[in-house]
Amino acid sequence: MRNIIAACLAAVILTGASARVSTANAPQTVPEPIFTLVWPDIDNGVAAFWNITRDAFCSWAAGGFAGPPPVIEPVPVEYVEVHSGAILSRWHATRPIELWRLDEGAPVDPCLDTDGTFEPWATGSGTGTWNDNDVFASGTRGNAFGGLGSAIVTDDSGGEWSYKVAFRAMIMLDGEVRQVVEWTRLAPR
């Protein structure tokens, strides 16, 4: 459930930014300030920040999320309108990632959980993909959305790690949310 909240935060940011997109059945690609994987991964004891640094995210959060997200680099997102009127979106990008160790006993929050640490535990590069079959919830279909992420990071001792994430959910026409897939894996390389 905690990851649904994080994915929905990313989806809300994407939806808010993409409100300016007007499609006419031809795909349009728009640079968007997307960041993902911002949540405490309790199973692996880390908080992950992809395409945004922890410091930039936490400053932005402390400021009430005013202004655009302070991402490292915009992500090209493709939008297309289908015959039913729904707008689909998808993206695929490689960006920097930071993994921060979670503080012992901290509340479940990506900023508060890492306050006891002064630098990332591991950094590297990660590739993410995202698909959404009804960005604005047109009501013409269930809204399936989700993505995959895969990163190679180097920890503060020089060890290499593989970090992988999968998330997929669906919002049914009756408003029920079904989480289909959610997992993370952190393993030495």
C-alpha positions as CSV (number, residue, x, y, z in Angstrom):
1,M,0.0,0.0,0.0
2,R,2.9,2.4,0.8
3,N,4.1,2.1,-2.8
4,I,0.6,2.8,-4.2
5,I,0.8,6.2,-2.5
6,A,4.3,6.8,-4.0
7,A,3.2,5.7,-7.5
8,C,0.0,7.8,-7.2
9,L,2.2,10.8,-6.2
10,A,4.3,10.3,-9.3
11,A,1.1,9.9,-11.3
12,V,-0.4,13.0,-9.9
13,I,2.7,15.0,-10.8
14,L,2.6,13.5,-14.2
15,T,-1.1,14.2,-14.7
16,G,-0.8,17.8,-13.4
17,A,2.1,18.5,-15.8
18,S,0.4,16.8,-18.7
19,A,-2.8,18.8,-18.4
20,R,-1.4,21.1,-21.0
21,V,-1.1,18.3,-23.6
22,S,-3.7,18.3,-26.3
23,T,-3.7,15.2,-28.5
24,A,-5.4,14.7,-31.8
25,N,-4.8,10.9,-32.2
26,A,-1.2,11.5,-33.2
27,P,1.3,10.7,-30.5
28,Q,3.0,13.7,-28.9
29,T,6.1,13.7,-26.9
30,V,6.5,16.2,-24.1
31,P,9.3,16.7,-21.6
32,E,7.9,16.2,-18.1
33,P,9.5,16.7,-14.6
34,I,9.1,13.1,-13.6
35,F,10.7,11.4,-10.7
36,T,9.8,8.0,-9.3
37,L,10.8,5.5,-6.7
38,V,10.5,8.1,-3.9
39,W,9.4,6.0,-1.0
40,P,10.8,4.1,2.0
41,D,11.6,0.5,0.8
42,I,11.2,-1.1,4.2
43,D,11.9,-4.6,2.9
44,N,15.4,-3.5,1.8
45,G,16.0,-0.8,4.4
46,V,16.5,2.0,1.8
47,A,14.7,5.1,0.5
48,A,15.1,5.4,-3.3
49,F,15.2,8.7,-5.2
50,W,15.3,8.4,-9.1
51,N,15.8,11.5,-11.2
52,I,15.8,13.7,-8.1
53,T,18.2,14.0,-5.2
54,R,17.0,13.4,-1.6
55,D,18.1,16.9,-0.6
56,A,16.2,18.5,-3.5
57,F,13.1,16.4,-2.9
58,C,13.0,17.1,0.8
59,S,13.6,20.8,0.3
60,W,10.7,20.8,-2.2
61,A,8.5,18.9,0.2
62,A,9.4,21.2,3.1
63,G,8.3,24.1,0.9
64,G,4.9,22.6,0.4
65,F,5.7,21.2,-3.1
66,A,5.6,24.8,-4.5
67,G,6.8,25.1,-8.0
68,P,7.9,22.4,-10.4
69,P,9.6,19.3,-9.1
70,P,13.4,19.9,-8.9
71,V,14.2,16.9,-11.1
72,I,17.7,16.3,-12.5
73,E,16.5,16.1,-16.1
74,P,13.0,16.1,-17.7
75,V,11.7,12.8,-19.1
76,P,10.2,12.6,-22.6
77,V,6.7,11.3,-22.2
78,E,4.6,10.1,-25.2
79,Y,0.9,10.8,-25.1
80,V,-1.7,9.5,-27.5
81,E,-5.5,9.8,-27.6
82,V,-7.4,6.6,-28.5
83,H,-10.8,6.3,-30.2
84,S,-12.6,6.1,-26.8
85,G,-11.2,9.5,-25.8
86,A,-8.8,8.1,-23.2
87,I,-5.3,9.4,-23.3
88,L,-2.5,6.9,-22.9
89,S,1.0,7.8,-21.8
90,R,4.3,6.0,-21.7
91,W,7.9,6.8,-21.0
92,H,11.3,5.0,-20.8
93,A,14.4,6.8,-19.4
94,T,17.7,6.3,-17.7
95,R,18.5,8.8,-14.9
96,P,20.6,9.0,-11.7
97,I,19.4,7.2,-8.6
98,E,20.3,7.6,-4.9
99,L,19.6,4.9,-2.3
100,W,19.6,6.2,1.3
101,R,19.7,3.8,4.4
102,L,16.6,4.2,6.5
103,D,17.0,5.4,10.1
104,E,16.2,2.9,12.8
105,G,12.6,3.3,14.1
106,A,11.8,6.4,12.0
107,P,8.3,7.0,10.7
108,V,7.5,5.9,7.1
109,D,8.5,9.0,5.2
110,P,11.3,9.3,2.6
111,C,12.7,12.5,4.2
112,L,12.2,11.8,8.0
113,D,13.4,8.2,7.6
114,T,16.8,9.3,6.3
115,D,17.4,12.3,8.5
116,G,20.1,10.5,10.5
117,T,22.3,10.0,7.3
118,F,24.3,12.8,5.7
119,E,24.9,11.2,2.3
120,P,23.5,8.4,0.1
121,W,24.4,4.8,1.0
122,A,24.6,4.1,-2.8
123,T,24.4,6.0,-6.1
124,G,24.3,5.0,-9.7
125,S,22.1,5.0,-12.7
126,G,18.6,3.4,-13.2
127,T,16.3,2.8,-16.1
128,G,12.6,3.2,-15.6
129,T,9.5,2.6,-17.7
130,W,5.9,3.7,-17.1
131,N,2.7,3.0,-18.9
132,D,-0.8,4.4,-18.2
133,N,-3.8,3.5,-20.3
134,D,-6.0,6.3,-19.2
135,V,-4.1,9.3,-17.7
136,F,-7.1,11.4,-16.9
137,A,-9.5,8.6,-15.8
138,S,-11.9,9.2,-18.7
139,G,-14.3,6.5,-17.3
140,T,-14.3,4.7,-20.6
141,R,-12.1,1.9,-19.3
142,G,-10.4,0.6,-16.2
143,N,-7.1,2.5,-15.7
144,A,-4.2,0.2,-15.6
145,F,-0.9,1.8,-14.8
146,G,2.6,0.9,-13.5
147,G,6.2,0.5,-14.3
148,L,9.5,-1.2,-13.9
149,G,12.8,0.1,-12.7
150,S,16.3,-1.4,-12.8
151,A,19.4,0.2,-11.4
152,I,23.1,-0.6,-10.8
153,V,24.5,1.3,-7.8
154,T,27.8,1.5,-6.0
155,D,27.7,1.7,-2.2
156,D,29.8,3.9,0.0
157,S,32.3,1.0,0.4
158,G,32.7,0.5,-3.3
159,G,30.4,-2.6,-3.6
160,E,28.1,-2.9,-6.6
161,W,24.4,-3.7,-6.1
162,S,21.4,-4.4,-8.4
163,Y,18.2,-2.6,-7.4
164,K,14.9,-3.6,-9.1
165,V,11.4,-2.4,-8.7
166,A,8.1,-3.4,-10.2
167,F,4.7,-1.9,-9.6
168,R,1.3,-2.3,-11.4
169,A,-2.2,-1.4,-10.3
170,M,-5.6,-0.9,-11.8
171,I,-8.4,1.4,-11.0
172,M,-11.6,-0.3,-12.0
173,L,-14.6,1.6,-13.4
174,D,-16.4,1.3,-10.1
175,G,-13.4,3.1,-8.4
176,E,-11.9,0.0,-6.8
177,V,-8.1,0.0,-6.8
178,R,-6.5,-3.4,-7.4
179,Q,-2.8,-3.7,-6.9
180,V,-1.6,-6.4,-9.2
181,V,2.2,-6.4,-8.8
182,E,4.6,-4.8,-6.2
183,W,8.1,-5.9,-5.4
184,T,11.6,-4.6,-4.9
185,R,14.9,-6.5,-4.9
186,L,18.3,-5.3,-3.7
187,A,21.1,-7.7,-4.2
188,P,24.9,-7.6,-4.5
189,R,26.3,-8.0,-8.0
